Amino acid sequence: MLVLFPIVALMSIFLFFSLPVIETLCVTYVLMPILFFILCKIGFSFSMSYFTSLLLIILSFCIFKKLKLTQPKANEIINSVFFIFLFITLYILNLSWADFVPMGERLRDYSILASVIKSPINVLEPWYQGITLNYYAFWYRVGAMISYLFNYEVWNTYHILSALNMTFYVTLIFVIINKYLKFSVFKSILLTAFVFPGSNFSGIKFFFSNDTNWWGPSRVIKGAITEFPTWSFVLGDIHPHFLNLLFFPFVILMLLTFEPLKQKIQNKILLFLIFLLIPSLILFNSNIWDLPPYMLVIASFIAFILLLKFTFNKFKKVYIKDAKRSFKVSPYFIFSIIGIIVVAISLYLSSRNINTSVGTKLMFVSGEVKRTLFNEFVDAFGLQLFFVFTLTFLLIKNNKAKSLFGILMLFSICFLKLAVFPLLVLLVFNLYRVYEDIIKDDDYVKNNIKIVFEVIGFSSLVLWLVPEFVYLQDGYGIDNARMNTIFKIYSANWAISYLFAFYLLSNVISKYQLKNYKILAYIIPCVIISSLCFFKLKEFRKFEYESTLKERSEGLTKVNAQFYGAKDTISKLRGLKKGVMLESTKGAYNYASHVATLSGNTSYLGWINHVQLLYKNYQDVQKRKQEIDDFYTKLSCNDRRTFLREKDILYVVLGPLEREEYGNTLNNDFYCLKNIIQYGRYNIFTLE
């Protein structure tokens, strides 16, 4: 927990200068590995790069001061305490999960993190010897930063990175609800609990039906994945889509913090460059599937502003009158532009190894590719849909329009099976609700906060509709054609749709002057019901450890319980020279490659389908697979020596998986190799 000390120190500095603590801390968290990369590229050492990055970021916070973003210290202290308490809770929860089990992709994520920690600049594929990592390495570089600064081993870094990213995700949402929707601290905590640890509607049914199918709540739309934060967190993976959950709340909070429409023309230009360029490049590095949703949010924001500008003269008077003033190029402006360029160059260089050839062909949903059924959509987003529909209905002022809205929604739900119809009705009448507000509220265009939340709502509704019309073809076949499109868009929209629902709730409370006890009477039962799934999932993943905290964090308890000798073998290997390892390799979601991965070595070949999916080197992957099979079953010991020398392989594993996979065909002729480790059913051989 050493990582908490610098976090508290930075919080204290930001608090002293009356800066928004969580926002500034998150900027630091995101920017440090970016600046670190470019400093390393120009010749700085790792230590100098990290500490120089931190100093440059702190220096850059003069921008915050110039924009006068001072905050009440009492609120910032509450936010800081919330963050620290949440991080400790989530970190402890991480250590209660059964470490490595043959489900999910935790072993894969662990291998990537270990590889990036060893080589954060030129990232290497840990499961495909000699290949540059063709993957989203941004958040793994953040893990490398944590590991280096605090001298943490990869297994401890894994838990911290998982807990820290989820802590930012939840805290950013809490801050948005509390600071900008003006809910009390208690209500903000309750509403945040809808997002995490709340589940989808399928998760609620999962709890009450006493279901035991772990995958049920996250597989509710045919041919697609519909994970939600609780499910993803409890699974224990640190996949890019999970680590990147904080992105959208972070950008939304930045929009609310800076209120770009109220800035002077110089600041408008700077903020436009920052919001358009930097997040796009971050997404290219962290999870390119989030780029279309982000572009939609930005396009919605610009479209909304242009609509107001050309429709109402008062908008022009309020927001762009400063554009007519003389443009002054100040040292502050030049410094900021240089900073944007440096960050952009760093992100561009760090993304050059990422292959975007997969999932780039835009296709229309037609023919054999089916749209989502309404009952499937309810299982995925039933709670948000119910809140948005009910609150929109209550906010529409015209009674005839309200009646028509209710009738059309009821008709589309009862007589039309597809989700696209009620979603279109919801979109149209929310646009009508906004139109009513613009017509009747003279101060509407002055309220930048309101505009941002309306853009969030419009974006959320459109994001729900996008997979019903188009999808990105990613090679999974007709039955699973929309898998990644739905998966990534729905993951991004989880927080966005809830923030929109909470915004509508704040308007309903204001319109109907609801009493506090009435609000809580509705919210508390809903929060309890939506979060029950978390506790059941938590029990599924809980493992009764009879070991120390350090042993728990190492991730060797469960694997050792299944394969006796694994813990001692891997622990011994961690202290030896690192190199390439040959061991059993299979499809996916199993313990294959566990010795190389958990000991920090590179696999000659890891999970076959994952490697093929990422690199498309089908012939070479199959060739390597055949070489491994031949090594264990056909080659003589001398031929084995020759093969290991030619392929530059340092270690060979003969363990329970190899014995199980090859059975009677296994050739036990290893006499000419040196047996350096022998525990349980594990033997580790080397040429040396």
C-alpha positions, 0 to 999 in steps of 0.5 A: 500500500506504499502507493497511497503515500504519494497519492496523499502527498499529491492530494495535499499539494492540490488541496493547498493550491485550491485545485480540483483534487480528483481531476488533477490527480487523474490528469497526473495519472494519465499524463505521466506515462505519456511524458515518460515515453517521450523523455525516454525516447530522447535519452533520459533514464527511467528514473529521470523520465518519471520524476521529470514527468511529474515535475512538468505536470505539476508545473503545468497546473499553472493552467488550472490556476489561470483558468481560475478553477478553485474549489471549496476545500471541504468538498475536495477533502470529501472527494479525497477521503472517498477515493482513498477509502474506495482504493483500499476496499477494492485492493483488499477485494482483489486479494480475496479472488481466487488468483489464476483459474482457467476462466477469463483472460487474467493469465493473458493480462498478467503476461502482458503486464509482466512484459511491459514492466520489463520493456515499457518503451519497446513492448514485446509480445510475451506469448510469441517469441521475437514479436513486438506486442501488437496490443493496446499497451497504454494502461500496461505502461501505467502499470510499469510506472507503478512497478518502477516507482515503488519497486513492486513485483508484477503480481502486486502491480496487477492488483494495484492497477486493477483497484486503482483504475476502478477507483478512478472510474467510480470516484470520477462518477461520484464527483460528477454527481455530487459537484455538478448534479448537486446531489448530497454526498449520501445521495451521490454515494447511493447513485454511484452504487448503481454504476458500481457495484450495480449490475444489469437486469440480467444480474438481478434475475441471476441473483433471485433465481439462484443461478450458478452460471457465472457467464449468464449476466454478461451474455444476454444478447445473442452472439455478443458480450455485455459485460458491466463493471461489477462483472468485469472487476470480479472476474479479475481481468485487467483487459484494455476495455476494463482498464479504459472504463475511466476514460469517458467519466474523465473526459466528461468531468473535464468538459464540466470542469473547464466549461469551454464555452465560457472561456476566452478565444485563446482558451477555446482553441487550446481546449478544442485541440486538447479534447479533439486530439489528445483523447483520440490518441489516448484511445488509439493507445488504450482501446481503439474500440472506444474511439467511435463512441468518443467521436460521437460525443464530441460531434454531438457537443459541436452539433448542439452548439452550432444548433444553438448558435444559428437558432438564437442570437442570444447564444452569440452574445453569450458565448462568442462575443470575445472572438471579435477581440484581438487575439493575443499570443501569450507565453502561457498559450505558447507553452500550452501548445508546445505541451499539446504537441509533445503529448501528441508526438509521444502518443503517436510514437507509442502507438506505432506498433498497434495493428488496426487492420482488424475490425475496420470494415463498417457493415450494415446490420442486415440479412443474417445479422440480426438486430437486438430483441427488446427482451435482450436489451432489457437484460443488458440495460433494463435499469437505465432504460426504465429510469430514462423512460420514466424520467423523460415522461415526467419532464415533457411539459406538453400533455398531448406529447406526453400521452403520445410518447407513452402510447408509442413506447407501449406499442413498440414494446408490446407489438414490435419485438426489436429494441430499435423501435422503443429506442428510436421513440425515446430518442425523438421525444428526448429531442422534443423535451430539449426543444421545449426547454430551449423555447421556454427557458431564456437562460438555457444557452447560458447553462454550459453544465446543462448543455454538457449533460444533454449532449451526454444524454443524446450520445447515450441514446445514439450509442444504444442505437448504433449497433442496431444499424451498423457494426465493425466486422471483426472476423467472428462470423455471422452468428457473432458479427456484432460481438465486439461492436456491442461489447465495446459500445455497451461498456462505454455507454454504461456510465454515460447512460447512468449519468444521463439518468441521474441528470434527468432525476435532478431535473424531476426533483427540481420540477416536482419539488420532491421531498428528501424522504421520497427520493430516498424511498425510491433510490435505496431499494433500487440500489440494494436490488441492483447491487445484490448480484455483486455479492453473489459474484463475489462469493463465486470468485472468493477463495479461502486462503491459508497463506500470508498477504504476500503469498496471496498477492503472488497469485500462486495459491490456486494453481499450486492447489491444482498442480502441486509443485507449481508454487515452488517451481515458479518462485525458483524461476523468478529468481533465475535468468529470464529467457524464452520458455517452451511448454504446453500450449492449447486454445485459451482459458486454461493454465497453458503457458502458466509457468512462463507467464507467472515466472516472468519469462517469454513463451515460445508460443502461448494460447494459440487462438489469441496469438492467431487473432492478434497477429494473423500469422496462421501458418507460423503459429501452426508451425510452432505448435507442430514444433512443440508437439514434435519436441515433446513426442518425437525428437531425440534428446540431441535433436532437442538440444539443436532445436533449443539452440536454434530457437534461442529457448532457455527453459523447457517445462515438463509438468502436469499439463505436458504429461496430460496433453501428450500422455503415452506419446510423450518422449521422456528422453531428456538425459542430455538437458540439465534438470535445474528444478524439480518440485512435485510433477514439475521438471525444468530443463535447460541447455546450460 
